[in-house]
Amino acid sequence: MKKIEIVGYQRANLGRTESQAIRAEGNVPCVLYGGEEQVHFYAPAILFRQLLYTPNVYEVALNIEGDEYRAILQEAQFHPVSDALLHADFLLVTDKKPVKVSVPVRLVGSAPGVQKGGKLVTRVRKLRVKGAIENIPDFIDVDVSNLDLGKSVRVGQIPVSNIELLEQSSNPVASIEIPRALRGQVSAK
């Protein structure tokens, strides 16, 4: 799992007016859950760019005025009109406790159905997994080298180790669609 560091500062006062003042200065109010007590802090909004606007999953090293925490981004709230980041929730990571995250899917191989004129369609871009933080991969590789026209790879067919897939095993991840021009020819065979 990739790592990123965010430097934050303790929040003295909580509430709406304080949060609005923090946002006006270009910072984002945040909360760290999962420890003995919640940690309220704020961090510069620019530090969230690499964390939010990418399909990758990151383990976040939070440095809050010298105190260091391992965490993952649990939820981010955006303004409905301007899409500005309003609030971020982090979950404290420990070695004993498994975490649930969404990991991007990467298609591997060349499908024979595409070479016959079909279209490779990705049905799911991320899969929810559960496991220890050190076992979470950067990507889940899905082999499409056996896909023919009209066939699909389902969640249950994806081999994973040391993690648990939380999606239904019958859900398709990738499939080969038959174009309209080939439909009559494929059904006649």
C-alpha positions, 0 to 999 in steps of 0.5 A: 500500500502506498504511503502519504504524509499529512501534517496537521495542527490541533483544533482548540475550538470546535463548532461551525464558526470555527470550522468556517474560519479554518476553511477560509484560511485554506485548511480542512477540519479533520477528525481521527477516529478509532483510538481511545479518544477522537483527535480533532485537527486541521490540515492545509487543503493542498495536502489532500490533492494527491490523496483524493484525486487519484484511484490509488489507496494510501496509508496516511502518516498523520503528523499532528504537532509532533504526534504521529498516527497511522491512518486511512481516509475513511470519508471526505465531504465536499461542497455540493456546488464548488466541490471544495473539500469541507471535512475529512474523517480518518480511521486509526490503523493498528496491526491487530485490527483489520481495515476495510478499503476500496482497492482499484482493479487493474485488467491484465492480459489480452482478451481473445474476444477483443481480437474477434471484435468485441468490446472490453467493458470494466464493470467495477473500478474498485473492489472493497476488501478487508484485511490487515493494513500490510496485506492490502495491495496497491491493485487487484489484478484481474486476468482477462486473457481467457475472455471470449465474446459474451463472457465475463470475469466475476468477483468469485473468480479473482484469486486473492491472498491474505485479504477478504473480498467484500463484494458478492462473488457473482458480480461481474468485474469485466466482460466482453460485449458483442457489438451489434454487427457481430450479434447475428454471426455469433448466434448462428455459429 
